[in-house]
């Protein structure tokens, strides 16, 4: 699927955009599949919902499908993990901004680290003080995958420094990574910010690599002379088509199968 031109994208912004997110993973005892469907007027809002909802359903298996339709006509179907869906939508200019602002849940090991470090202090009644220091953890991922932010509330100033560094050590151990976690104090904002790289799956890493290659191919094609570089352009265009169709495609009237 080729990227829409600016004029056509602008025209579509005012049309209703229906987004459906579904998962093959059974819920409960009746094998009911999780799903969500909403209508938007903004492509960014549509993409934000699609990626956020896919991440909420993601159980680590490529069983999520996103269908985006404009005025009742399917424009694109995306299938895979939440990360693969994010990369596929980010490769389309009209949805790119919404992907990067999606709300992604914090990783499980981070929540375990937070419980390990903060619960003993909470039991002592040291959290939630009105004049305390704000704390948050930022889990970073390679572009275009969204970051996630975990808010930890306010803490007494005399505990915030110790808590931040204890939490940084626990995150490093529980994530299985030895790259250092960054602890930054922002005095003008009264906040400790803990930043760490969130490991991604092999499937998501491959999706990020495809996204990078797609953006580079488009840039290279745009710089070629259509006549003098015709042979080279044909080869690059063929590779681009394969990469773009790897995890997303526009279903035809007779074929609605999602890869």
C-alpha positions as CSV (number, residue, x, y, z in Angstrom):
1,X,0.0,0.0,0.0
2,X,1.5,3.3,-1.0
3,X,1.5,6.3,1.3
4,X,-1.3,8.8,0.5
5,X,-0.5,12.1,-0.9
6,X,-0.8,15.2,1.3
7,X,-4.0,16.3,-0.5
8,X,-5.8,13.0,-0.2
9,X,-4.7,12.6,3.4
10,X,-6.1,16.0,4.3
11,X,-9.4,15.2,2.6
12,X,-9.7,11.9,4.5
13,X,-9.1,13.6,7.9
14,X,-12.7,14.8,7.9
15,X,-14.2,11.4,7.2
16,X,-15.2,8.9,9.9
17,X,-12.4,6.4,10.5
18,X,-13.5,3.1,12.0
19,X,-10.9,1.1,13.9
20,X,-11.3,-2.5,15.0
21,X,-8.8,-4.3,17.1
22,X,-9.2,-8.0,17.8
23,X,-7.1,-10.9,19.3
24,X,-7.3,-14.6,18.6
25,X,-6.4,-15.3,22.2
26,X,-9.4,-16.8,24.1
27,X,-10.8,-15.0,27.1
28,X,-12.3,-17.1,29.9
29,X,-13.9,-20.5,29.4
30,X,-16.0,-19.7,26.3
31,X,-13.1,-19.0,23.9
32,X,-14.4,-15.5,23.4
33,X,-11.8,-13.3,21.7
34,X,-11.0,-9.9,23.0
35,X,-11.8,-7.0,20.7
36,X,-12.4,-3.3,20.6
37,X,-14.0,-1.0,18.0
38,X,-14.3,2.8,17.9
39,X,-14.9,5.6,15.4
40,X,-12.6,8.7,15.0
41,X,-12.4,11.8,12.9
42,X,-8.6,12.1,13.2
43,X,-6.1,9.6,11.7
44,X,-3.8,10.3,14.7
45,X,-6.5,9.5,17.2
46,X,-7.3,6.3,15.2
47,X,-3.7,5.1,15.2
48,X,-3.3,6.0,18.9
49,X,-6.3,3.9,19.8
50,X,-5.2,1.0,17.5
51,X,-1.7,0.7,19.0
52,X,-2.8,1.4,22.6
53,X,-5.5,-1.2,22.4
54,X,-3.3,-3.7,20.6
55,X,-0.7,-3.3,23.4
56,X,-3.3,-3.9,26.0
57,X,-4.3,-7.2,24.3
58,X,-0.8,-8.3,23.5
59,X,0.0,-11.6,25.2
60,X,3.4,-12.1,23.5
61,X,2.0,-13.9,20.5
62,X,1.3,-12.5,17.0
63,X,-2.5,-12.9,17.3
64,X,-3.7,-9.3,17.0
65,X,-5.4,-7.8,14.0
66,X,-6.2,-4.1,13.4
67,X,-8.6,-3.1,10.6
68,X,-8.9,0.6,9.7
69,X,-11.9,1.5,7.4
70,X,-12.9,4.9,6.0
71,X,-16.6,5.4,5.2
72,X,-17.2,1.6,5.4
73,X,-14.3,0.6,3.1
74,X,-11.4,-1.2,4.5
75,X,-8.2,0.7,3.8
76,X,-5.6,-1.4,5.6
77,X,-5.4,-4.5,7.8
78,X,-2.4,-5.1,10.1
79,X,-1.7,-8.4,11.8
80,X,1.0,-9.4,14.3
81,X,2.2,-8.4,17.7
82,X,1.5,-4.9,19.0
83,X,5.0,-3.9,18.0
84,X,4.6,-5.1,14.5
85,X,1.3,-3.3,14.2
86,X,2.9,-0.1,15.5
87,X,5.7,-0.3,13.0
88,X,3.4,-1.0,10.1
89,X,1.1,1.9,10.9
90,X,4.0,4.3,11.5
91,X,5.3,3.6,8.0
92,X,2.1,5.3,6.8
93,X,2.5,9.1,7.1
94,X,-1.1,9.8,8.0
95,X,-0.9,7.5,11.0
96,X,2.7,8.0,12.1
97,X,2.1,10.7,14.7
98,X,-0.6,8.8,16.4
99,X,1.5,5.7,16.8
100,X,4.2,7.6,18.7
101,X,1.7,9.0,21.2
102,X,0.0,5.7,22.0
103,X,-0.3,4.6,25.6
104,X,1.7,1.4,26.2
105,X,1.5,-0.6,29.5
106,X,4.7,-0.7,31.5
107,X,6.5,-4.1,31.3
108,X,5.7,-6.7,33.9
109,X,9.2,-6.8,35.3
110,X,9.1,-3.1,35.9
111,X,6.0,-3.4,38.0
112,X,7.6,-6.2,39.9
113,X,10.6,-4.0,40.6
114,X,8.4,-1.2,41.7
115,X,6.5,-3.5,44.2
116,X,9.8,-4.8,45.5
117,X,11.3,-1.4,46.3
118,X,8.2,0.8,47.1
119,X,5.9,-1.5,49.1
120,X,8.0,-1.6,52.3
121,X,8.1,2.2,52.2
122,X,4.4,2.5,51.5
123,X,3.7,0.3,54.5
124,X,5.5,2.9,56.6
125,X,3.2,5.6,55.3
126,X,5.9,7.5,53.5
127,X,4.2,7.8,50.1
128,X,1.7,10.3,48.8
129,X,3.0,13.3,50.8
130,X,1.6,16.6,49.6
131,X,5.0,18.4,49.4
132,X,6.9,15.4,48.2
133,X,9.1,14.7,45.1
134,X,7.3,13.3,42.1
135,X,8.7,10.1,40.6
136,X,8.1,8.4,37.3
137,X,9.7,5.6,35.2
138,X,10.1,5.9,31.4
139,X,10.5,2.7,29.5
140,X,12.1,3.5,26.1
141,X,12.0,1.5,22.9
142,X,13.5,2.0,19.4
143,X,11.6,4.3,17.1
144,X,8.8,4.1,16.0
145,X,7.7,2.0,19.0
146,X,6.0,4.2,21.7
147,X,7.5,4.7,25.2
148,X,5.6,3.9,28.3
149,X,5.5,6.0,31.5
150,X,4.8,4.6,35.0
151,X,3.8,7.3,37.5
152,X,4.9,6.5,41.1
153,X,3.3,9.5,42.9
154,X,4.9,11.8,45.5
155,X,7.6,10.7,48.0
156,X,9.2,12.5,51.0
157,X,12.3,14.3,49.8
158,X,14.6,12.4,52.2
159,X,13.5,9.1,50.7
160,X,13.2,10.0,47.0
161,X,16.9,9.8,46.3
162,X,17.4,6.4,47.9
163,X,14.2,5.1,46.3
164,X,15.2,6.2,42.8
165,X,18.6,4.4,42.9
166,X,17.2,1.3,44.6
167,X,14.6,1.1,41.9
168,X,17.2,1.5,39.2
169,X,19.2,-1.4,40.5
170,X,16.1,-3.6,40.7
171,X,15.0,-2.7,37.2
172,X,18.4,-3.7,35.8
173,X,18.4,-7.0,37.6
174,X,14.8,-7.9,36.7
175,X,15.0,-6.9,33.1
176,X,17.9,-9.2,32.5
177,X,20.0,-6.4,30.9
178,X,23.3,-5.0,32.1
179,X,22.9,-1.6,30.4
180,X,22.7,1.1,33.1
181,X,19.4,2.7,34.1
182,X,19.5,6.5,34.1
183,X,18.3,8.4,37.2
184,X,17.8,12.1,36.6
185,X,16.7,14.7,39.2
186,X,14.8,17.7,37.8
187,X,14.8,20.3,40.6
188,X,12.8,22.8,38.7
189,X,10.1,20.3,38.3
190,X,10.5,18.6,41.6
191,X,10.8,15.2,40.0
192,X,13.0,12.1,39.7
193,X,12.9,10.5,36.3
194,X,14.1,7.0,35.9
195,X,14.8,5.9,32.3
196,X,15.6,2.4,31.1
197,X,15.6,0.6,27.7
198,X,12.8,-2.0,27.5
199,X,14.0,-5.2,25.7
200,X,11.8,-6.0,22.7
201,X,11.1,-9.4,21.1
202,X,12.8,-10.6,18.0
203,X,9.6,-10.1,16.0
204,X,9.4,-6.5,17.1
205,X,13.1,-5.9,16.4
206,X,12.5,-7.3,12.8
207,X,9.5,-5.0,12.4
208,X,11.6,-2.0,13.5
209,X,14.3,-3.0,11.0
210,X,11.7,-3.2,8.2
211,X,10.3,0.2,9.2
212,X,13.8,1.7,9.0
213,X,14.4,0.1,5.6
214,X,11.1,1.3,4.3
215,X,11.8,4.9,5.2
216,X,15.2,4.8,3.7
217,X,13.9,3.2,0.5
218,X,11.3,5.9,0.1
219,X,14.0,8.6,0.6
220,X,16.3,7.0,-2.0
221,X,13.4,6.6,-4.5
222,X,12.5,10.3,-4.0
223,X,16.1,11.3,-4.8
224,X,16.4,9.3,-8.0
225,X,16.0,10.7,-11.5
226,X,13.0,8.9,-13.0
227,X,14.7,8.6,-16.4
228,X,18.5,8.3,-15.7
229,X,18.0,6.0,-12.7
230,X,15.0,4.0,-14.0
231,X,16.6,0.6,-13.6
232,X,17.7,1.3,-10.0
233,X,14.3,2.7,-9.2
234,X,12.5,-0.4,-10.4
235,X,14.6,-2.6,-8.1
236,X,14.1,-0.4,-5.1
237,X,10.4,-0.1,-5.7
238,X,10.1,-3.9,-5.8
239,X,11.9,-4.2,-2.5
240,X,9.7,-1.5,-1.0
241,X,6.6,-3.3,-2.1
242,X,7.6,-6.5,-0.5
243,X,8.5,-4.8,2.8
244,X,5.3,-2.8,2.9
245,X,3.2,-5.9,2.2
246,X,5.0,-8.0,4.8
247,X,2.5,-7.4,7.6
248,X,-0.2,-5.1,6.1
249,X,-2.2,-5.0,3.0
250,X,-5.4,-3.5,1.5
251,X,-8.0,-6.3,1.3
252,X,-9.8,-6.6,-2.0
253,X,-13.5,-7.2,-2.4
254,X,-12.9,-10.9,-2.9
255,X,-10.1,-11.5,-0.4
256,X,-10.2,-10.2,3.1
257,X,-7.5,-12.5,4.5
258,X,-5.1,-10.8,6.8
259,X,-1.6,-12.0,6.7
